């Protein structure tokens, strides 16, 4: 009878090479930043959220399983959660400030005059912008985007289709 050491036995079907965190961070930093910039529309906020995303990712790196998805999808999931937390926090802050400053007139910010596409993108709902950012900007596949958003693949496809149709209509109206 041949003795087999279970610790050193290699199971080719189960082995997946795990990249280092530094390699993943270096290769995916720009993609995550672009995604957050697209979601927030604010370069400074996107930079802060990108840093926060990678800090969170570093803390939970041991939980990353390359068999369940790509590092980009995993990081986009963390970035999405980070951005949603930021938006919730900002909404609470805004309500708190409004409560204390009801008597003060609101100051208008000067319009920077964005292009037609930027204006149309800004008019999309947050969920529409998000699916467009993941599919078009970051070029993730449908099932991966659905997993990041926590929805079914068909719901993701429908959301993208509706968002692109609405975007096209807004662009057409802007030209007329």
C-alpha positions in Angstrom: 0.0 0.0 0.0 1.3 3.4 -1.0 1.3 6.2 1.6 0.0 9.5 0.4 0.6 12.8 2.2 -2.6 14.8 1.9 -0.8 18.0 2.7 1.6 17.8 -0.2 -0.6 16.1 -2.7 -1.5 18.4 -5.5 -5.1 18.5 -6.8 -4.8 20.2 -10.2 -8.5 20.9 -10.5 -8.6 22.8 -7.2 -5.4 24.8 -7.4 -5.8 28.4 -8.5 -2.9 30.8 -8.5 -3.6 33.6 -6.2 -2.0 37.0 -7.2 -0.4 39.2 -4.6 -2.3 42.2 -3.3 0.3 44.6 -4.6 0.0 43.1 -8.1 -3.7 43.4 -8.0 -3.6 46.9 -6.6 -1.2 48.1 -9.2 -3.1 46.6 -12.1 -6.6 47.6 -11.0 -6.1 51.0 -9.3 -7.0 53.0 -12.4 -10.1 50.9 -13.2 -11.4 51.3 -9.7 -10.7 55.0 -9.7 -12.5 55.4 -13.0 -15.5 53.5 -11.7 -15.7 55.7 -8.6 -15.1 58.9 -10.6 -18.0 57.9 -12.8 -20.2 57.2 -9.8 -19.4 60.3 -7.9 -18.7 62.8 -10.7 -16.1 64.4 -8.3 -12.4 63.7 -8.8 -11.5 64.5 -5.1 -14.2 62.3 -3.7 -13.3 59.5 -6.2 -9.7 59.7 -5.0 -10.7 59.5 -1.4 -13.0 56.6 -2.0 -10.4 54.8 -4.1 -7.9 55.0 -1.2 -10.6 53.8 1.2 -11.5 50.9 -1.2 -8.0 49.7 -1.3 -7.5 50.1 2.4 -10.6 47.9 3.0 -9.5 45.4 0.4 -6.1 45.1 2.0 -7.6 44.4 5.4 -9.8 41.6 3.9 -7.4 40.3 1.3 -7.2 36.9 2.9 -10.9 36.4 2.0 -10.4 37.0 -1.7 -11.1 33.8 -3.6 -9.9 33.9 -7.3 -12.2 30.9 -8.1 -15.3 33.1 -7.4 -14.3 36.0 -9.6 -11.7 38.4 -10.9 -9.9 40.8 -8.7 -11.5 43.7 -10.6 -15.0 42.5 -9.8 -14.1 41.9 -6.2 -12.6 45.4 -5.9 -15.6 46.9 -7.7 -17.9 45.3 -5.1 -15.9 46.8 -2.3 -15.8 50.2 -4.2 -19.5 50.1 -4.6 -20.1 49.5 -0.9 -17.7 52.2 -0.1 -19.4 54.7 -2.4 -22.9 53.8 -1.1 -21.7 54.3 2.5 -20.3 57.7 1.4 -23.5 58.7 -0.3 -25.5 57.8 2.8 -23.1 59.7 5.0 -23.3 62.7 2.7 -27.1 62.6 2.7 -27.2 62.5 6.5 -24.7 65.4 6.6 -26.7 67.4 4.1 -30.0 66.9 6.1 -28.2 67.9 9.3 -26.8 71.1 7.7 -30.2 72.0 6.2 -31.8 71.6 9.6 -29.3 74.1 11.1 -29.2 76.5 8.2 -32.8 76.9 7.1 -32.7 80.6 7.4 -29.6 81.1 5.2 -30.1 81.4 1.4 -28.5 78.8 -0.7 -25.5 79.9 -2.7 -25.5 78.8 -6.3 -22.5 77.1 -7.7 -21.3 78.4 -11.1 -22.2 76.0 -14.0 -19.1 74.7 -15.7 -21.0 73.9 -18.9 -20.4 70.2 -19.4 -20.7 68.6 -22.8 -23.9 66.9 -24.0 -22.8 63.4 -23.0 -21.8 64.5 -19.5 -25.1 66.3 -19.1 -27.0 63.2 -20.3 -25.0 60.9 -18.0 -25.7 63.2 -15.0 -29.5 62.9 -15.8 -29.4 59.1 -15.5 -30.4 57.6 -12.2 -27.6 56.3 -9.9 -28.4 52.7 -10.8 -28.3 53.4 -14.5 -25.0 55.3 -14.2 -23.6 52.5 -12.2 -24.4 49.7 -14.7 -23.1 51.8 -17.6 -19.9 52.5 -15.7 -19.3 48.8 -15.0 -20.2 47.5 -18.4 -19.1 50.3 -20.7 -16.3 52.1 -18.8 -14.7 49.1 -17.1 -15.7 46.6 -19.7 -16.8 43.9 -17.2 -19.0 41.1 -18.5 -22.7 40.9 -17.7 -22.5 38.1 -15.1 -19.7 39.9 -13.3 -21.6 43.2 -13.3 -24.7 41.4 -12.0 -22.7 39.9 -9.2 -21.1 43.3 -8.3 -24.6 44.9 -8.2 -26.2 42.0 -6.4 -28.9 41.5 -9.1 -29.7 38.7 -11.6 -27.9 38.7 -15.0 -31.2 39.4 -16.8 -32.0 42.3 -14.5 -28.5 43.7 -15.2 -29.0 43.3 -19.0 -32.4 45.0 -18.8 -31.1 47.9 -16.7 -28.2 48.4 -19.1 -30.5 48.3 -22.1 -32.9 50.8 -20.6 -30.0 53.1 -19.5 -28.4 53.1 -22.9 -31.8 53.7 -24.6 -32.5 56.6 -22.3 -29.0 58.0 -22.8 -29.5 57.8 -26.6 -32.8 59.6 -26.4 -31.3 62.4 -24.3 -28.4 62.8 -26.7 -30.8 62.9 -29.7 -33.0 65.6 -27.9 -29.9 67.6 -27.1 -29.0 67.8 -30.7 -32.4 68.8 -31.9 
